[in-house]
Amino acid sequence: MAKTTEMERNMSLGDLSHEDLLDELERTRWRRYWKQIKKSWPIYVMLIPVLLFFYFFRYRPIGGILVAFKNYDNYSITIGESNFYGLYAFKYLIIGPQANQFWQAFRNTFTLSAYGLFFGFPIPIILALFFSEIRNETYRSVTQIITYLPRFISTVVITSLIALMLYQGNNIQSPGVLNEMLANLGVIEAGTPMMAKPEYFRSVYIISDIWEGAGYGSIVYFAAIMAISPTNYEAAKIDGANKLAQIRYVTLPGMAPTLTIMLILRIGSILSIGYEKVLLLTGGLGQNVLKNAEVISTYVLRLGGLWTSAGATGINLAAAADMFNSFIAMFLVLGANFISRRVSDTSLF
């Protein structure tokens, strides 16, 4: 009976004019929304934890941005009661007494991320191409699990393994097994303690980062390859394409939308380097190493306990530095998305 009523209602809607139909759809909009929610209520219930997470950990902290524009004393008054300082904290960081340290941290952040993007972005794609060519399902599953494992190991354990390979015990000046092996291969000078030299920090950080995340990052690209129709490869074989030609003319074009979106997201996070790994790798190292290791996140963390001679707290400066970093990242995403939309049909928004 309900189906018949629905059918009759649809037939009656078909008899309406365009304006009347729009009015009817507008009038019944919320009724249709509520009907859809009742129909799929388990999905909406599962959405509640996600909404709560974004509210408490993404949207509520936005109010803390005001700290960057106020002379905030965390121990006596609230953010709303503190004096408005305008752009003082930004000027203090960018052209004031903190300028050298801030721009050094900014350069280190950008350099580490740029090297990670240049060397690290292609590795998961290459891994995904290798996985797609393995025909034995068991062997492919085992190799994929092995490459995924470092992603699920704690950052503390990862940095401890790196430290054990590069120097012995707590003596940074005493080269470890990997350090000695590289020296025997002629990559570095014999007796050179890599962790005590600032010029080696970026290489250690980027190579370990690639090892840690390349396997896990290949999942998205492997899924994109598996979504390509096998008939495309069969047509390429009929045309005489070898394996490299199939990758060039079938696989990579089929992956293009995924590659574009992932590249835009990667560019957006180019200035987002977590402080955990940097702090763990540089713990106990001298200031000469820190000049290549200090990034925005560690700089913001260090500013939290600082007081300036002008009366601004380190909390102001930390919030201003982090906000400046976020603005640059936002413009990078907008620029990359704009260029992608102009040169191709794929964009993030």
C-alpha positions in Angstrom: 0.0 0.0 0.0 2.9 2.4 0.9 4.6 1.6 -2.4 1.4 2.4 -4.3 1.0 5.7 -2.5 4.6 6.6 -3.3 4.1 5.8 -6.9 0.9 7.9 -7.1 2.7 10.7 -5.4 5.6 10.6 -7.9 3.1 10.5 -10.8 1.3 13.6 -9.3 4.7 15.4 -9.1 5.3 14.7 -12.7 2.1 16.7 -13.6 3.3 19.8 -11.8 4.9 22.8 -13.6 8.6 23.6 -13.1 7.9 26.3 -10.6 5.4 24.3 -8.7 7.7 21.3 -8.6 10.5 23.5 -7.1 8.1 24.8 -4.5 7.0 21.2 -3.6 10.6 20.0 -3.3 11.5 23.0 -1.1 8.4 22.4 1.1 9.2 18.8 1.7 13.0 19.2 1.9 13.3 18.6 5.7 10.8 15.8 5.6 13.0 14.0 3.0 16.1 14.7 5.0 14.6 13.2 8.1 13.4 10.2 6.1 16.9 9.6 4.9 18.3 9.9 8.4 15.8 7.4 9.8 16.6 5.0 6.9 20.4 5.1 7.5 20.5 6.0 11.2 23.4 3.5 12.1 25.7 5.5 9.8 24.8 8.8 11.4 25.3 7.3 14.9 28.8 6.3 13.8 29.4 9.8 12.6 28.9 11.3 16.1 32.4 10.4 17.5 34.0 12.0 14.4 32.0 15.2 14.9 32.9 15.3 18.6 36.6 14.8 17.8 36.6 17.7 15.3 34.7 19.9 17.7 36.9 19.4 20.7 40.3 19.0 19.0 39.9 21.1 15.8 37.3 23.8 16.3 37.4 24.7 20.0 41.2 25.3 20.0 40.6 28.0 17.2 39.8 30.4 20.0 43.4 30.2 21.2 44.5 32.1 18.1 43.5 35.2 20.0 46.7 34.7 22.1 48.8 35.7 19.1 47.2 39.2 19.2 47.1 39.8 23.0 49.6 40.3 25.8 48.5 37.2 27.6 49.7 36.2 31.1 48.6 32.6 31.5 48.9 32.8 35.3 46.8 35.8 36.2 44.1 36.7 33.7 42.1 35.1 31.0 42.6 35.6 27.2 39.6 37.8 27.0 40.8 40.1 29.8 44.3 40.5 28.5 45.4 43.6 26.6 45.1 43.7 22.8 48.6 44.0 21.2 47.7 43.7 17.6 50.4 42.4 15.3 53.2 43.0 17.9 54.1 39.3 18.3 54.3 38.8 14.5 56.6 41.9 14.1 58.7 40.7 17.1 59.2 37.4 15.3 59.6 38.4 11.7 61.7 41.6 12.0 62.4 41.9 15.7 65.0 40.3 18.1 63.7 36.8 17.4 63.9 37.2 13.6 67.1 35.2 13.1 66.0 32.2 15.2 62.5 32.3 13.6 63.6 32.4 10.0 66.3 29.7 10.7 63.5 27.4 12.0 61.3 28.3 9.1 64.1 27.6 6.6 64.9 24.3 8.3 61.2 23.3 8.2 60.8 24.2 4.5 64.1 22.5 3.6 63.3 19.2 5.4 59.8 19.1 3.9 61.0 20.0 0.4 63.6 17.3 0.5 61.1 14.8 1.9 58.6 15.8 -0.9 61.2 15.5 -3.6 62.8 12.2 -2.5 59.9 10.7 -0.5 56.9 11.3 -2.7 58.0 9.0 -5.6 59.0 6.0 -3.4 55.5 4.9 -2.4 54.4 5.1 -6.0 57.4 2.9 -7.1 56.5 0.5 -4.3 52.9 0.3 -5.4 54.0 -0.4 -9.0 56.3 -3.2 -7.7 53.4 -4.7 -5.6 51.1 -4.6 -8.6 53.5 -6.7 -10.6 53.8 -9.5 -8.0 51.4 -12.3 -9.1 51.8 -14.6 -6.1 49.2 -13.3 -3.6 51.0 -14.8 -0.5 54.4 -13.3 -1.4 52.8 -9.9 -2.2 50.9 -9.9 1.1 54.1 -10.7 3.1 56.2 -8.0 1.4 53.4 -5.5 1.9 53.1 -6.3 5.6 56.9 -6.0 6.0 57.0 -2.5 4.4 53.9 -1.4 6.5 55.4 -2.4 9.8 57.7 0.6 10.4 54.6 2.9 10.3 53.2 1.1 13.3 56.4 1.3 15.4 56.6 4.1 18.0 58.6 7.1 17.0 60.6 6.6 20.2 61.6 3.1 19.1 62.4 4.3 15.6 64.7 7.0 16.8 66.3 4.6 19.3 67.1 2.2 16.5 68.6 5.0 14.5 70.7 6.1 17.5 71.9 2.5 18.1 73.0 2.2 14.4 74.8 5.6 14.3 76.6 5.8 17.6 77.5 3.6 20.5 75.7 4.0 23.8 75.4 7.6 24.9 78.6 8.6 23.3 77.7 10.6 20.2 81.4 10.9 19.2 81.7 7.1 19.0 80.5 5.9 15.6 78.0 3.0 15.4 77.7 0.0 13.1 75.9 1.9 10.3 78.3 4.8 10.7 81.3 2.5 10.3 79.7 0.7 7.3 79.2 4.0 5.5 82.8 5.0 6.3 84.1 1.7 4.9 82.1 2.2 1.7 83.6 5.7 1.3 80.3 7.5 1.7 81.6 9.5 4.7 85.1 10.0 6.1 86.4 7.4 8.5 85.9 8.3 12.1 83.2 10.9 11.4 80.4 10.7 13.9 77.3 11.5 11.8 75.0 12.6 14.6 77.6 15.1 15.8 77.8 16.8 12.4 75.0 19.3 11.4 75.3 18.5 7.7 74.2 14.9 8.2 71.1 15.5 10.2 68.8 16.2 7.2 70.0 13.0 5.4 69.4 10.9 8.6 65.9 12.5 9.1 64.7 12.2 5.5 66.0 8.6 4.9 64.5 7.4 8.2 61.3 9.1 7.4 61.1 7.4 3.9 61.8 4.1 5.5 59.1 4.6 8.1 56.3 5.8 5.9 56.9 4.6 2.3 55.2 1.2 2.7 52.1 2.6 4.4 51.9 5.5 1.9 51.9 3.0 -1.0 48.4 1.7 0.0 46.6 4.5 -1.7 48.5 4.2 -4.9 48.2 0.4 -5.0 44.4 0.8 -4.6 44.5 3.3 -7.6 46.4 0.8 -9.7 44.0 -2.1 -8.8 41.1 0.1 -9.9 42.4 0.4 -13.5 40.5 -1.9 -15.8 42.5 -4.9 -17.1 41.1 -4.4 -20.6 43.3 -1.3 -20.8 46.4 -3.4 -20.3 45.1 -6.0 -22.8 44.6 -3.3 -25.4 48.1 -2.0 -24.8 49.6 -5.5 -25.2 47.8 -5.9 -28.5 49.3 -2.7 -29.7 52.8 -4.1 -28.8 53.4 -2.2 -25.6 56.0 -3.7 -23.3 55.9 -3.5 -19.5 57.4 0.0 -19.3 55.1 1.3 -22.0 52.1 -0.1 -20.2 53.2 1.7 -17.0 53.8 5.0 -18.9 50.6 5.0 -21.1 48.1 3.0 -18.9 49.1 2.9 -15.2 50.4 6.4 -14.6 47.5 8.1 -16.5 45.0 5.9 -14.6 46.7 7.0 -11.3 46.8 10.7 -12.3 43.8 11.9 -10.3 45.0 10.1 -7.1 48.6 11.4 -7.7 47.3 15.0 -8.1 45.2 14.9 -4.9 47.9 13.3 -2.9 50.5 15.8 -4.2 48.2 18.8 -3.2 47.8 17.3 0.3 51.5 16.7 0.6 52.2 20.3 -0.4 49.7 21.5 2.1 51.6 19.7 4.9 55.0 20.8 3.7 55.5 23.1 6.7 54.0 20.6 9.2 56.9 18.7 10.8 56.1 17.2 14.2 58.4 18.0 17.0 58.6 14.5 18.4 61.1 12.9 16.0 63.3 16.1 15.8 63.5 16.3 19.6 64.3 12.6 20.0 67.0 12.7 17.3 68.6 15.8 18.6 68.4 15.0 22.4 71.8 15.7 23.9 73.3 17.1 20.8 75.2 20.4 20.7 74.0 23.8 19.4 75.9 23.3 16.2 73.6 20.4 15.2 70.5 22.2 16.3 71.0 25.0 13.7 70.0 22.5 11.0 67.5 20.6 13.2 65.4 23.4 14.7 61.9 23.5 13.0 58.8 25.5 13.6 57.2 23.0 15.9 60.2 22.7 18.2 60.7 26.4 18.1 57.1 27.0 19.1 57.6 24.4 21.9 60.7 26.2 23.1 59.0 29.6 23.0 56.4 28.5 25.5 58.6 29.3 28.5 60.1 32.5 27.2 59.6 36.1 28.5 60.7 39.0 26.4 62.1 42.3 27.6 59.1 44.1 26.2 56.7 42.1 28.3 55.2 39.7 25.8 55.1 36.1 26.9 56.5 33.2 24.9 52.9 32.0 24.6 52.1 35.0 22.4 55.2 34.4 20.2 54.5 30.7 20.0 50.9 31.2 18.9 52.1 33.9 16.3 54.8 31.6 14.9 52.4 28.7 14.6 49.7 30.9 13.0 52.2 32.3 10.5 53.2 28.8 9.6 49.6 27.8 9.1 48.9 30.8 6.8 51.8 29.9 4.6 50.6 26.2 4.4 47.1 27.4 3.5 48.4 29.6 0.6 50.5 26.6 -0.6 47.4 24.4 -0.7 45.4 27.1 -2.5 48.2 27.7 -5.0 48.7 24.0 -5.7 45.0 23.5 -6.1 44.7 26.5 -8.5 47.5 25.3 -10.7 46.1 21.7 -10.8 42.7 23.0 -11.7 44.2 25.1 -14.5 46.4 22.4 -16.1 44.2 19.4 -15.5 40.6 18.3 -14.6 41.5 17.2 -11.1 41.6 19.4 -8.1 40.9 19.2 -4.3 38.1 21.8 -4.5 
